[in-house]
Amino acid sequence: MYQERGDDPVAEMIEKSQEQQEKKEVKMPITYEELRKDLKDSGRPYNFDMIDRAYALAAKAHASQFRRSGEPYICHPLSVARILIDLGMDSESIAAALMHDVAEDTDVTVDDIRAQFGPEVALLVDGVTKLTQIRFSNVEDRQAENLRKMLLAMSQDVRVMIIKLCDRLHNMRTGDAWPEQKRRDKAKETMEVYAPIAHRLGISNIKEELEDRSLRYLDPIGYATIQGLLDEHGDDFLNDVCNTVQEHLKENGITNAKIKHRVKSVYGIYRKMFVQNKVFEEIYDVYAVRIILDTVAECYTALGLIHDMYHPLPNRFKDYISTPKPNGYQSLHTTVIGHEALPFEVQIRTRDMDRQAEYGIAAHWKYKAGLTSGSSDKLDERLAWVRQLLESQRSSADATDLLSDIKSDLLPEEVFAFTPRGDVINLPAGATAIDFAYAIHSAVGNRMIGAKVNNRIVPIDHQVVTGEIIEIITGPENRGPSRDWLNIVKTSEAKNKIRNWFKKERREENIAEGKDALEREMRRNLINVPPEQYDEFMANLARRNRCNTVDELYAALGYGGLQMSRVLPKLKDEYARLKPAEPKQVPLGLKRIHSSEGVVVEGIDNCPVKFAKCCSPLPGDDIVGFVTRGFGVSIHKKDCKNVRESMRHPENAERWVRAYWDDGSKEQYSATLELTCMDRANLVSDIALALGDMRVPIYSLAARAAEQGRAHMSVTVGIANTEHLNNVVAKLKKVKDVISVTRS
């Protein structure tokens, strides 16, 4: 097909697309008289005295300047101001737009503007100037997102950002005068930074035009292809549809309908065709018609009439009137096939619904009378020029929520700051200048000796604030961080980089510190490893902590890569494994009030025996023996809770042995009894007399006063067996004022 049109069909297609784009250009005013007429025609009460003075200052300041295209430079601020009129911006915004390049490109300063126009206009001009000075061509996706957030956060007044968007839009409209590489750089920057901000502010017309004009420079072939497909039908098709629908509605009694139409943006179609891999015929919302009516009843009537006129596509109907979107959006959506076999979308809504969809919660500010009446309600003034995101799924209950949404999606724990080169660093709130240095590069953080914020020296623990330009002062290459910085920095990235530096550069120091720390912990836990076993013990401990050598273990503890709290359980476990290798020793002079013949331990002869204090077994109790390390066999009651707990561990299973009482033994065993009594005189002597009457030896006796007139007594006595013990308990309970007697 293209061969018939010339030798280079692609070049012809692009050239034709450019010609069509030039025909579609909206003629912008190049004289102040035209701008003034547009201001009057808008019907809004603008402050013409302020705007006249702003134009006079800008015209004088730019008098000798020209644009690349050869036009007088003043045409650019006039054109930016014209775009702002379409958005319904206020007098201060128009004045700031006329002077937005004065502070940057001429001798006039922001202080001069403040003196002549007041702080509000000066704030807008200064904000636009600062945003213009930031250079961010060829940014990566992550960097672009940081920039978008930061730009919104820096805009103390959201009007600053809107003026900047209009400035960029006019520059893109006149971008053919730029060199080719600059066109591509500016287009990429516009697509990645400015178009998403316009989307965030809900200014859909500017967003779509910025995307389309950027695409024309970035992919001229793709742009020309889609433009050619749209030109096959163009506005003629939609004009015919609108006229037909208007007539049909009138015939059926709906006479006050307002009908709009639009063609989907080139970039919107481009994304679906080249990103989602759809053909043009599969995109059903290329063309759209919007019908605006007076009542909800008329909306549903009109829907029926549309479906009578055109064939509706299945599964393409949505009723957002009965079920509004979370952000309050209401409308009827349906997709139908026209008489030319072209699908188009129809949106039907009331006038109130249309205003809500266009401006969201800010709608009633937009239509307030007297936008420049000097109202003290700054929130009203700020929201008056902002449309809410139509695609937003948030449900905002009041204007305060809207303001926070418009300012940015910044989480409260995020801050953004510049390097002197203009790179944006994203940090959590509370981050310090040290965190900033390490976010740039490890080497910058390691050599840091100070910091400047906006050319002023600050402490290294200075907390970063959004919008600051931070310069890190570095020292010699062999300089390193301080260990104290680990207590100052907030980001895990900075902490890890500081630890890594100590790991690599201070190995001997780390080994010494780690060894000292480990030895202190061993002494504190009474872990004493014999010298002949120390090396093997430490090697095993290092392996269990995934270190190749003992020095590596010490170093990891020294620079903080390995925490002592994680090493300690393995240290104790390794020591427990080491102790069974020690020879069993029977302590000399073991003091006990029984003979070994009193208990028989199965499989062991002449074994020293001791009775566990946790359960104090007596003849008559079912018992079991536990082979200790160097202290013979410990005898427990079978129902002792320590026995049940120990038997759960497999490593202890072989150390439990069967044991039982020697029936022929005449030994006495100690048992401790706990008595609760009412406190009175001679209580202790009465208890002692009762035990003496039973011929029971007393090994110890202690008594103490308690609350509520009571006393507690602990007495250890000699007992032959459990039956004997039960008799003693029964006798003691009969003593006057004894409340209870229990076996310890």
Legacy VTK file of the C-alpha trace (Angstrom):
# vtk DataFile Version 3.0
C-alpha trace
ASCII
DATASET POLYDATA
POINTS 744 float
0.000 0.000 0.000
2.763 2.408 0.899
4.816 1.699 -2.247
2.243 3.463 -4.399
2.639 6.674 -2.359
6.389 7.145 -2.831
9.804 5.657 -2.389
9.827 6.043 1.409
6.362 5.194 2.761
7.407 5.495 6.421
8.789 9.008 5.897
5.639 9.995 4.009
3.446 8.641 6.811
5.370 10.578 9.466
5.348 13.743 7.347
1.609 13.457 6.826
1.112 12.949 10.570
3.130 16.075 11.315
1.097 18.098 8.807
-2.122 16.912 10.410
-0.784 17.755 13.872
0.091 21.273 12.729
-3.447 21.728 11.358
-4.859 20.621 14.704
-2.695 23.093 16.706
-4.749 25.491 18.777
-3.765 29.034 17.908
-2.395 30.595 21.079
-2.541 34.358 21.712
0.678 36.150 20.962
-0.514 39.574 22.127
-1.598 40.754 25.515
-4.793 42.211 24.043
-5.907 38.745 22.994
-5.125 37.361 26.447
-7.059 40.192 28.107
-10.069 39.469 25.908
-9.969 35.794 26.945
-9.855 36.840 30.597
-12.955 39.019 30.165
-14.792 36.354 28.141
-14.271 33.823 30.938
-16.714 35.782 33.111
-14.543 35.421 36.202
-13.752 38.479 38.374
-10.024 38.732 37.642
-7.804 41.400 39.203
-6.867 43.182 35.966
-4.725 45.771 37.739
-2.414 43.037 39.073
-2.329 41.170 35.751
-1.625 44.394 33.778
1.314 45.213 36.050
2.633 41.631 35.784
2.539 41.768 31.990
4.262 45.157 31.951
7.098 43.857 34.135
7.498 40.649 32.062
7.362 42.467 28.705
10.066 44.893 29.816
12.283 42.163 31.279
12.016 39.903 28.185
12.092 42.739 25.650
15.397 41.718 24.081
14.895 37.944 24.271
13.683 35.588 21.537
12.789 31.909 21.401
14.454 29.291 19.179
11.525 29.590 16.780
12.266 33.292 16.310
9.219 34.564 18.223
9.588 37.265 20.880
10.080 35.490 24.205
7.019 37.167 25.759
4.823 34.917 23.561
5.715 31.967 25.802
4.461 33.373 29.150
1.376 34.728 27.347
0.652 31.247 26.005
1.147 29.640 29.430
-1.264 32.151 30.957
-3.804 31.323 28.214
-3.725 27.617 29.157
-4.263 28.549 32.810
-7.407 30.483 31.886
-8.896 27.264 30.466
-8.248 25.578 33.820
-10.080 28.356 35.682
-7.030 29.505 37.600
-7.058 32.674 39.721
-5.506 36.119 39.262
-2.363 35.276 41.232
-1.712 32.249 39.031
-2.133 34.280 35.812
0.225 36.965 37.117
2.787 34.362 38.216
2.581 32.647 34.809
3.349 35.926 33.027
6.440 36.383 35.236
7.453 32.718 35.701
10.710 33.058 33.709
11.599 36.568 34.874
13.466 35.538 38.037
15.485 32.900 36.170
16.336 34.632 32.877
16.446 38.361 33.695
17.782 40.772 36.313
14.451 40.924 38.167
14.575 38.995 41.467
11.940 37.237 43.535
12.360 39.962 46.170
11.446 42.569 43.528
8.296 40.596 42.678
7.432 40.255 46.367
7.741 43.996 46.862
5.455 44.797 43.915
2.944 41.926 44.001
2.984 40.547 47.523
4.132 37.257 49.075
1.563 35.003 47.378
2.569 35.796 43.779
6.244 35.757 44.800
5.798 32.282 46.306
4.328 30.992 43.039
7.080 32.519 40.880
9.824 31.310 43.218
8.345 27.787 43.285
8.179 27.532 39.491
11.737 28.894 39.212
13.077 26.261 41.615
11.297 23.445 39.776
12.694 24.718 36.469
16.260 24.608 37.812
16.021 20.882 38.495
17.423 18.791 35.653
16.220 15.234 35.277
16.495 14.037 31.711
16.943 10.313 31.085
15.880 9.317 34.574
15.207 5.707 35.457
11.720 4.577 36.441
12.498 4.422 40.163
14.161 7.810 40.058
11.215 9.256 38.135
8.760 8.121 40.804
10.904 9.737 43.488
10.967 12.951 41.462
7.212 12.993 40.994
6.623 12.557 44.707
9.268 15.097 45.635
8.043 17.740 43.202
4.572 17.533 44.688
5.965 17.621 48.209
8.094 20.682 47.376
5.112 22.566 45.989
3.936 24.428 49.072
1.062 25.609 46.911
-0.312 23.153 44.376
-0.714 26.031 41.903
3.075 26.022 41.511
2.884 22.570 39.999
-0.050 23.456 37.744
1.788 26.500 36.345
4.827 24.319 35.703
2.670 21.766 33.852
1.262 24.482 31.604
4.787 25.768 31.018
5.895 22.304 29.932
2.811 21.858 27.746
3.523 24.989 25.723
7.173 24.001 25.396
6.090 20.623 24.000
3.709 22.351 21.582
6.629 24.346 20.209
9.219 21.558 20.539
9.881 21.275 16.807
12.361 24.139 17.209
14.552 22.009 19.494
17.399 19.836 18.163
16.351 16.216 17.671
18.170 14.809 20.713
16.775 17.528 22.974
13.278 16.771 21.643
13.675 13.123 22.639
15.135 13.975 26.048
12.365 16.439 26.821
9.723 13.989 25.597
11.069 11.196 27.813
11.221 13.547 30.785
7.660 14.710 30.103
6.361 11.155 29.837
8.085 9.963 33.011
7.695 12.999 35.276
5.170 15.596 34.148
2.372 13.544 32.579
2.020 11.358 35.723
1.827 14.510 37.867
-0.933 15.909 35.637
-2.690 12.571 36.073
-2.223 12.820 39.840
-3.816 16.271 39.847
-6.701 15.058 37.701
-5.961 17.454 34.815
-6.740 14.828 32.192
-6.666 17.125 29.148
-3.129 18.297 29.872
-2.018 14.778 30.788
-3.277 13.347 27.475
-1.777 16.123 25.369
1.594 15.817 27.111
1.588 12.063 26.423
0.554 12.447 22.792
3.179 15.089 22.040
5.878 13.083 23.815
4.937 9.954 21.861
5.195 11.906 18.607
8.891 12.551 19.344
9.691 9.159 20.929
7.979 6.869 18.400
6.980 8.859 15.318
6.114 5.698 13.341
3.767 4.353 16.008
2.184 7.781 16.420
1.665 8.167 12.669
0.162 4.672 12.385
-2.488 5.358 15.020
-3.172 8.851 13.722
-3.791 7.359 10.282
-6.283 4.860 11.712
-8.143 7.660 13.514
-8.213 9.850 10.407
-10.123 7.173 8.503
-13.199 8.227 10.474
-12.301 11.245 12.568
-14.753 13.726 14.004
-17.229 13.384 11.154
-18.351 9.992 12.446
-18.867 11.307 15.990
-20.629 14.482 14.780
-23.118 12.347 12.854
-23.704 10.143 15.922
-24.248 13.176 18.185
-26.723 14.789 15.757
-28.648 11.516 15.348
-28.825 10.932 19.106
-29.885 14.551 19.762
-32.771 14.262 17.290
-33.905 10.889 18.615
-33.940 12.166 22.213
-36.003 15.224 21.207
-38.517 13.013 19.421
-38.977 11.140 22.696
-39.419 14.174 24.919
-35.838 14.765 26.135
-35.168 18.264 24.847
-32.550 19.620 27.235
-29.757 17.106 26.584
-26.159 18.281 26.261
-24.050 15.939 24.128
-20.241 15.876 23.982
-17.895 13.571 22.110
-14.216 12.723 22.293
-11.664 10.539 20.513
-9.338 8.501 22.731
-5.840 9.932 22.967
-3.213 8.588 20.588
-1.065 7.451 23.510
-4.041 5.693 25.136
-4.569 3.691 21.932
-0.795 3.168 21.573
-0.599 1.549 25.020
-3.396 -0.880 24.213
-2.058 -1.760 20.769
1.650 -2.028 21.492
1.711 -2.791 25.218
-1.408 -4.979 25.558
-0.947 -6.393 22.042
-4.451 -5.560 20.784
-5.474 -4.711 17.249
-7.267 -1.429 16.639
-10.640 -3.152 16.149
-10.415 -4.690 19.650
-10.345 -1.279 21.342
-13.970 -0.398 22.038
-13.522 3.009 23.672
-11.656 4.783 20.862
-14.731 6.919 20.278
-17.010 8.089 23.069
-20.215 10.109 23.362
-21.350 11.693 26.639
-24.999 12.593 27.184
-25.673 15.032 30.048
-29.268 15.299 31.273
-31.327 16.888 34.052
-32.634 13.901 36.041
-31.779 10.304 36.842
-35.052 9.157 35.267
-34.006 10.772 31.973
-30.683 8.894 32.162
-32.347 5.497 32.209
-34.843 6.581 29.500
-31.964 7.740 27.312
-30.172 4.414 27.880
-33.187 2.543 26.505
-33.362 4.849 23.501
-29.663 4.363 22.749
-30.079 0.587 22.868
-33.040 0.929 20.483
-30.947 2.920 18.029
-27.724 0.874 18.182
-26.800 -2.708 18.947
-25.281 -2.977 22.458
-22.213 -5.161 22.973
-22.673 -7.858 25.636
-20.854 -7.469 28.974
-20.026 -3.828 28.216
-22.762 -2.191 30.330
-21.994 -0.696 33.760
-24.455 1.060 36.056
-22.462 3.413 38.298
-25.603 5.404 39.178
-27.214 2.723 41.327
-23.766 1.509 42.450
-21.363 4.500 42.509
-17.586 4.048 42.542
-15.917 4.507 45.949
-14.813 8.044 44.985
-18.425 9.059 44.289
-18.319 8.775 40.483
-21.768 8.115 38.940
-22.715 7.416 35.333
-24.215 4.842 32.979
-21.676 3.248 30.611
-22.571 1.187 27.562
-20.733 0.233 24.354
-22.712 -0.021 21.110
-22.051 -0.719 17.429
-22.771 2.215 15.100
-24.259 2.038 11.647
-20.754 2.060 10.146
-19.918 -1.064 12.168
-17.727 1.012 14.481
-18.037 0.470 18.246
-18.276 3.536 20.462
-18.860 4.121 24.161
-21.816 6.091 25.495
-21.756 7.705 28.947
-25.049 9.020 30.350
-25.189 11.154 33.504
-26.873 14.153 35.117
-25.294 17.593 35.286
-24.467 17.180 38.961
-22.848 13.814 38.237
-20.836 15.382 35.413
-19.558 18.165 37.664
-18.616 15.616 40.323
-16.794 13.488 37.728
-14.887 16.476 36.335
-13.806 18.109 39.589
-14.520 15.588 42.358
-14.916 17.042 45.851
-13.374 20.291 44.625
-16.388 20.856 42.361
-18.297 23.272 44.570
-15.180 25.436 45.062
-14.698 25.557 41.309
-18.137 27.105 40.857
-18.065 29.515 43.794
-18.606 33.146 42.885
-15.724 35.522 43.414
-12.589 33.387 43.315
-10.501 36.474 44.046
-12.720 37.903 46.748
-9.959 37.642 49.331
-11.606 34.891 51.340
-9.689 33.894 54.432
-10.390 30.252 53.745
-7.062 29.280 52.158
-8.216 25.685 51.790
-11.051 26.831 49.524
-8.630 28.887 47.452
-6.184 26.046 47.049
-8.784 23.477 46.078
-10.609 25.779 43.670
-8.253 24.976 40.767
-7.712 21.262 41.215
-9.615 18.332 39.750
-9.717 15.101 41.659
-8.289 11.959 40.104
-11.139 10.351 38.207
-9.486 6.962 38.403
-8.818 7.212 42.122
-10.408 4.475 44.181
-10.149 6.354 47.442
-13.302 7.543 49.135
-12.682 11.032 50.486
-15.182 12.309 53.017
-14.026 15.914 53.203
-11.791 18.518 51.646
-8.907 17.808 54.000
-8.568 14.287 52.620
-8.632 15.685 49.084
-5.900 18.170 49.884
-3.623 15.444 51.237
-4.302 13.318 48.148
-3.522 16.183 45.806
-0.364 17.282 47.600
1.081 13.818 46.957
0.828 10.183 47.832
3.847 10.668 50.076
3.795 8.444 53.104
4.630 10.366 56.262
7.762 8.270 56.683
9.337 9.402 53.395
11.602 12.382 52.696
13.344 13.399 49.463
16.535 15.405 49.153
18.956 16.420 46.359
22.608 15.756 45.781
24.479 18.794 44.364
24.198 17.136 40.913
20.401 17.062 41.151
19.894 13.362 41.905
17.016 12.643 44.252
17.610 10.443 47.296
14.579 8.823 48.930
14.956 8.140 52.679
12.681 7.261 55.599
11.600 10.094 57.883
14.146 10.725 60.601
17.074 9.669 58.391
20.308 11.557 58.993
23.021 13.054 56.820
24.981 9.813 57.358
22.091 7.805 55.876
22.065 10.238 52.935
25.804 9.710 52.373
25.521 5.920 52.342
22.467 6.121 50.053
24.703 7.833 47.482
27.514 5.255 47.692
29.374 3.193 50.275
32.614 5.058 49.575
30.951 8.429 50.213
29.620 7.265 53.571
32.886 5.640 54.633
34.893 8.811 53.910
32.324 11.246 55.315
33.669 13.854 57.739
30.860 16.430 57.551
27.843 17.698 55.614
26.437 20.913 54.148
22.705 21.544 53.774
21.886 24.351 51.322
25.562 25.426 51.569
25.549 25.575 55.385
27.580 23.235 57.614
25.364 20.949 59.736
26.110 18.164 62.262
26.413 14.687 60.753
23.318 13.599 62.695
21.230 16.329 61.005
17.795 14.934 60.081
17.032 15.213 56.376
14.072 17.403 55.306
12.327 17.129 51.940
13.741 19.504 49.329
17.176 20.059 50.905
20.309 20.048 48.779
22.856 18.073 50.774
26.581 18.020 50.047
28.691 15.378 51.809
32.194 16.477 52.819
34.660 13.589 52.517
38.097 12.953 53.986
41.044 10.794 52.880
40.481 7.337 51.409
41.772 5.515 54.468
39.268 7.233 56.721
36.409 5.051 57.930
33.151 5.340 59.847
32.814 5.401 63.609
31.198 2.537 65.499
28.982 5.152 67.169
27.318 5.777 63.804
25.487 2.484 64.206
23.485 4.171 66.971
22.757 7.254 64.818
21.727 5.948 61.391
18.122 4.937 60.697
18.355 2.871 57.505
19.353 -0.774 57.423
21.357 0.001 54.282
23.643 2.383 56.173
24.016 -0.012 59.117
24.983 -2.885 56.827
27.526 -0.772 54.962
29.117 0.423 58.208
29.353 -3.170 59.477
30.814 -4.329 56.168
33.517 -1.672 56.409
34.537 -2.831 59.868
34.376 -6.416 58.635
36.899 -5.735 55.873
39.079 -2.945 57.203
39.365 -3.661 60.955
39.724 -7.432 61.037
42.325 -7.623 63.817
40.380 -5.146 65.937
37.174 -7.095 65.344
38.815 -10.397 66.311
40.102 -8.939 69.577
36.745 -7.386 70.457
34.827 -10.514 69.541
37.136 -12.775 71.542
36.857 -10.550 74.620
33.075 -10.457 74.345
32.798 -14.252 74.015
35.136 -14.930 76.929
33.158 -12.519 79.136
29.957 -14.373 78.244
31.570 -17.758 79.057
32.700 -16.513 82.466
29.264 -15.090 83.190
27.654 -18.472 82.433
30.297 -20.473 84.425
31.523 -22.240 81.283
35.032 -23.470 81.954
36.512 -25.561 79.123
39.681 -27.588 79.956
42.723 -26.165 78.100
43.386 -29.454 76.251
39.850 -29.348 74.801
39.530 -25.606 74.208
40.637 -25.504 70.538
38.318 -28.337 69.507
35.474 -26.799 71.496
35.845 -23.395 69.781
36.203 -24.980 66.318
32.924 -26.846 66.828
31.244 -23.646 68.043
32.477 -21.758 64.955
31.122 -24.435 62.598
27.739 -24.402 64.344
27.565 -20.645 63.697
28.494 -21.122 60.016
31.971 -19.649 60.380
34.913 -21.355 58.700
37.411 -20.511 61.427
37.418 -19.416 65.051
38.878 -16.046 64.014
35.972 -15.599 61.628
33.604 -16.229 64.551
35.437 -13.669 66.695
35.441 -11.127 63.839
31.710 -11.567 63.191
31.011 -10.922 66.874
33.361 -7.932 66.797
31.805 -6.019 63.882
28.212 -6.924 64.755
27.477 -9.357 61.951
26.733 -12.071 64.513
24.801 -11.318 67.667
25.834 -12.825 71.013
22.199 -13.701 71.722
22.310 -16.133 68.787
25.662 -17.650 69.773
24.821 -18.207 73.453
22.342 -21.137 73.078
24.809 -22.996 70.849
27.627 -22.218 73.283
25.713 -23.795 76.176
24.685 -26.769 74.075
28.270 -27.397 72.968
29.438 -27.223 76.585
26.768 -29.748 77.581
28.104 -32.108 74.906
31.638 -31.652 76.151
30.929 -32.585 79.794
30.027 -36.304 79.257
33.591 -36.845 78.081
34.849 -35.870 81.530
35.716 -38.830 83.824
33.063 -39.520 86.435
34.280 -38.672 89.905
32.661 -39.678 93.158
32.951 -36.737 95.562
34.598 -37.543 98.854
32.715 -37.080 102.134
29.233 -37.132 100.520
26.963 -36.248 103.448
23.745 -38.247 103.629
21.495 -39.738 106.329
21.008 -43.069 104.581
23.052 -45.939 103.300
23.367 -46.964 99.658
21.655 -50.232 100.621
18.446 -48.302 101.197
17.924 -48.074 97.407
18.665 -50.691 94.787
19.764 -49.299 91.386
19.337 -51.926 88.688
22.642 -52.861 86.998
24.895 -50.769 89.298
26.626 -52.050 92.439
27.866 -49.887 95.303
26.592 -46.764 93.590
26.519 -43.488 95.570
22.927 -42.321 95.832
21.380 -38.950 96.556
17.733 -38.014 96.820
16.428 -35.258 94.565
15.311 -32.172 96.452
12.657 -31.396 93.854
10.439 -34.294 95.010
12.146 -35.775 98.178
11.212 -39.479 97.628
10.561 -41.744 100.615
10.210 -45.546 100.984
6.808 -46.374 99.630
7.058 -43.915 96.710
7.582 -45.276 93.183
11.069 -44.139 92.249
13.449 -43.943 89.275
17.182 -43.177 89.059
19.088 -40.649 86.895
22.824 -41.174 86.270
24.458 -37.772 86.916
27.870 -36.582 85.713
30.234 -37.285 88.592
27.696 -37.394 91.451
26.286 -40.929 91.320
22.575 -41.610 90.837
19.894 -39.098 91.685
16.652 -40.709 92.922
13.322 -39.118 91.928
9.680 -39.990 92.395
8.301 -41.361 89.148
5.603 -38.705 89.058
8.093 -35.861 89.545
7.531 -33.137 86.915
11.293 -32.894 86.264
11.348 -36.592 85.357
8.570 -36.142 82.804
10.288 -33.120 81.272
13.732 -34.794 81.076
12.416 -37.991 79.508
11.100 -35.970 76.560
14.678 -35.306 75.407
16.208 -38.271 73.519
19.730 -37.501 74.734
18.642 -38.158 78.341
16.790 -41.415 77.727
19.773 -43.742 78.352
20.627 -42.033 81.631
17.377 -43.032 83.364
17.620 -46.357 85.223
15.199 -48.462 87.214
15.423 -48.174 91.009
13.414 -49.478 93.985
13.560 -49.491 97.774
15.465 -52.145 99.719
12.784 -53.785 101.886
15.392 -55.009 104.373
16.800 -51.539 104.964
16.285 -49.962 108.376
17.532 -46.563 107.258
15.800 -43.301 108.058
15.184 -40.726 105.364
14.615 -37.025 105.616
11.330 -35.455 104.666
10.408 -31.778 104.814
6.923 -30.762 105.892
5.316 -27.351 105.370
2.833 -26.277 108.067
0.349 -23.390 107.941
-0.904 -22.351 111.399
-2.629 -19.579 113.292
0.123 -17.603 114.997
0.195 -17.842 118.787
2.588 -18.177 121.696
4.261 -21.579 122.288
3.282 -22.837 118.805
6.822 -24.014 117.936
7.241 -25.862 121.254
3.903 -27.635 120.778
4.987 -28.860 117.326
8.344 -30.049 118.697
6.630 -31.866 121.604
4.272 -33.640 119.219
7.208 -34.897 117.105
9.125 -35.926 120.215
6.160 -37.981 121.459
6.326 -39.930 118.144
10.120 -40.496 118.491
10.691 -38.623 115.236
14.130 -36.954 114.934
14.076 -33.267 113.919
16.891 -32.205 111.520
15.782 -28.591 111.046
12.920 -26.318 111.977
12.145 -22.772 110.792
9.128 -20.581 111.411
8.036 -17.124 110.199
5.064 -14.859 110.700
2.641 -14.303 107.813
-0.261 -12.007 106.989
-3.683 -12.151 108.607
-2.336 -13.514 111.935
-0.897 -16.681 110.438
2.467 -18.412 110.618
4.367 -20.692 108.216
6.676 -23.445 109.518
9.090 -25.735 107.674
10.381 -28.804 109.538
12.701 -31.569 108.270
12.314 -34.894 110.122
13.615 -38.472 109.921
11.097 -40.885 108.349
11.243 -44.643 107.749
8.747 -44.790 104.858
5.623 -43.162 103.461
3.336 -44.953 105.898
5.381 -43.541 108.784
5.192 -40.100 107.121
1.394 -40.249 106.841
1.124 -41.021 110.576
3.346 -38.046 111.440
1.253 -35.722 109.232
-1.993 -36.931 110.855
-0.564 -36.331 114.363
0.624 -32.801 113.512
-2.769 -31.829 112.111
-4.246 -32.496 115.559
-2.037 -29.868 117.182
-4.056 -26.792 118.175
-4.147 -23.985 115.550
-2.455 -26.122 112.802
-4.436 -25.479 109.599
-2.599 -27.692 107.063
0.418 -29.985 106.754
1.893 -30.779 103.312
4.945 -32.663 102.138
7.509 -30.454 100.418
LINES 1 745
744 0 1 2 3 4 5 6 7 8 9 10 11 12 13 14 15 16 17 18 19 20 21 22 23 24 25 26 27 28 29 30 31 32 33 34 35 36 37 38 39 40 41 42 43 44 45 46 47 48 49 50 51 52 53 54 55 56 57 58 59 60 61 62 63 64 65 66 67 68 69 70 71 72 73 74 75 76 77 78 79 80 81 82 83 84 85 86 87 88 89 90 91 92 93 94 95 96 97 98 99 100 101 102 103 104 105 106 107 108 109 110 111 112 113 114 115 116 117 118 119 120 121 122 123 124 125 126 127 128 129 130 131 132 133 134 135 136 137 138 139 140 141 142 143 144 145 146 147 148 149 150 151 152 153 154 155 156 157 158 159 160 161 162 163 164 165 166 167 168 169 170 171 172 173 174 175 176 177 178 179 180 181 182 183 184 185 186 187 188 189 190 191 192 193 194 195 196 197 198 199 200 201 202 203 204 205 206 207 208 209 210 211 212 213 214 215 216 217 218 219 220 221 222 223 224 225 226 227 228 229 230 231 232 233 234 235 236 237 238 239 240 241 242 243 244 245 246 247 248 249 250 251 252 253 254 255 256 257 258 259 260 261 262 263 264 265 266 267 268 269 270 271 272 273 274 275 276 277 278 279 280 281 282 283 284 285 286 287 288 289 290 291 292 293 294 295 296 297 298 299 300 301 302 303 304 305 306 307 308 309 310 311 312 313 314 315 316 317 318 319 320 321 322 323 324 325 326 327 328 329 330 331 332 333 334 335 336 337 338 339 340 341 342 343 344 345 346 347 348 349 350 351 352 353 354 355 356 357 358 359 360 361 362 363 364 365 366 367 368 369 370 371 372 373 374 375 376 377 378 379 380 381 382 383 384 385 386 387 388 389 390 391 392 393 394 395 396 397 398 399 400 401 402 403 404 405 406 407 408 409 410 411 412 413 414 415 416 417 418 419 420 421 422 423 424 425 426 427 428 429 430 431 432 433 434 435 436 437 438 439 440 441 442 443 444 445 446 447 448 449 450 451 452 453 454 455 456 457 458 459 460 461 462 463 464 465 466 467 468 469 470 471 472 473 474 475 476 477 478 479 480 481 482 483 484 485 486 487 488 489 490 491 492 493 494 495 496 497 498 499 500 501 502 503 504 505 506 507 508 509 510 511 512 513 514 515 516 517 518 519 520 521 522 523 524 525 526 527 528 529 530 531 532 533 534 535 536 537 538 539 540 541 542 543 544 545 546 547 548 549 550 551 552 553 554 555 556 557 558 559 560 561 562 563 564 565 566 567 568 569 570 571 572 573 574 575 576 577 578 579 580 581 582 583 584 585 586 587 588 589 590 591 592 593 594 595 596 597 598 599 600 601 602 603 604 605 606 607 608 609 610 611 612 613 614 615 616 617 618 619 620 621 622 623 624 625 626 627 628 629 630 631 632 633 634 635 636 637 638 639 640 641 642 643 644 645 646 647 648 649 650 651 652 653 654 655 656 657 658 659 660 661 662 663 664 665 666 667 668 669 670 671 672 673 674 675 676 677 678 679 680 681 682 683 684 685 686 687 688 689 690 691 692 693 694 695 696 697 698 699 700 701 702 703 704 705 706 707 708 709 710 711 712 713 714 715 716 717 718 719 720 721 722 723 724 725 726 727 728 729 730 731 732 733 734 735 736 737 738 739 740 741 742 743
